[in-house]
Amino acid sequence: MEASPFTITKERFSEPPFCLHKTASMKGMILKLSRSLTRAVPLLHRSIHIRARPTTVSKLTSEEIYAREEKHGAHNYHPLPVALERGEGVYVWDVEGNRYYDFLSAYSAVNQGHCHPKIVAALIEQSSRLTLTSRAFYNDVLGSYEEYITNMFGYDKVLPMNTGVEGGETACKLARKWAYKVKGVPDNKAKIIFAEGNFWGRTMAAISSSTDPSSYKGFGPYMPGFELVPFNDIPALENALQDPNVAAFMVEPIQGEAGVVVPDQGYLTKVRELCTKYNVLWIADEVQTGLARCGRRLAVDHEGVRPDLVILGKALSGGVYPVSAVLSDNEVMLTIKPGEHGSTYGGNPVACRVAIAALEVIEEEKLAENAQRMGELLRAELRKLPKDIVTTVRGKGLLNAIVIKETKDYDAWKVCMRLRDNGLLAKPTHGDTIRLAPPLILKEPELQECIDIIQRTIMSF
């Protein structure tokens, strides 16, 4: 009996996948199939897919783009009014063709610059081979990424996730599990200490540790077991850590969303000493401050200290894909067993390939060194601005902020609007503070042009 076209014989199994024999009969079958599909497509559009018809391809103006988002999207963001369509390096362009310096870097996700060719090439190459397997199976990229990132940062293990807030959730779960299995904290009694002013996302756990009403108000009840101490306050921290049920202290080395709040020199060193003294895990949230942003691989490297857990995200992909990670040693990481934590997309081949490329760019292009040098130049010039307008300048590397003294004539939002008009994009945070965080590939001539824009803008008020 003749084999069915779908019968797997020894001969068929040995053929290359999707192999097509160039015979007249096969060509005829393909032609018939093509004609059938051509006739079927209009029918699909006229029936089940009619409501999913794409919008017009004609180019929209910025105002039309704002209106479309306002109409169809949830109102959970208040963007600066500029509609971007392209990015390259330190620049972005709006739909009208105007070019801007990007001084936000997608909240430090594009440290390597917009659409870095090496990172984009890694994304495209891996996407054409294998995108997702879940963690139900091994893939040929995850182990390579795990080896690379753990060697780079000096930890035994990495747990791959997708977003920064997932990294924070993962670190909290690891800390609690360690507290029960290693430290001996009674079940359901573990506590995690956070610093006031922290920001690590908007999940229920993240807002349960927040002191920002816009993040937590109206979303209670909140997760138990989270306590707060003032940021940059060592006596308060030591008092909190004396509780034997404390599992961890989670802190940003520099508080980003709070307005780039830099602690006193020596604060992180003392954090390390106290966590060791009281057998408490130190979790460093380096999602925004890490990966060369502050002039070192990690912001904690400024004091030469080593946290027990490090959370990475944002620039871990150079802005082309959601990738996050938690780094720790075996004592902590191996407390979690199969089935106790995971993610369908965490550690997928595309994410891993992209992350390797993103980390290689940071090292090959010496972005930490450049951030340190450019940041020192930037802050030196910002401190020359009129003190009656710019009251404070602070930062490390290329994570910086200026505080605007609000009057009836101007505030941080109005300053950002005028910066936009002059060709530079920045965004206020917490009302009176403007974060200044360009891509780390910024060169000195470009920096000088940006300084001129900022000075001209401030002096126009």
PyMOL commands that set and color helices and strands:
alter all, ss='L'
color gray80, all
select helices_A, chain A and resi 10-14+24-46+50-52+62-72+105-108+117-127+142-153+164-183+204-208+213-216+234-241+267-277+299-302+314-316+330-333+349-364+367-382+412-421+444-459
alter helices_A, ss='H'
color red, helices_A
select strands_A, chain A and resi 84-88+91-94+99-102+157-161+191-195+226-229+246-251+281-285+309-312+324-328+390-396+399-404+424-425+427-429+433-436
alter strands_A, ss='S'
color yellow, strands_A
deselect
rebuild
show_as cartoon
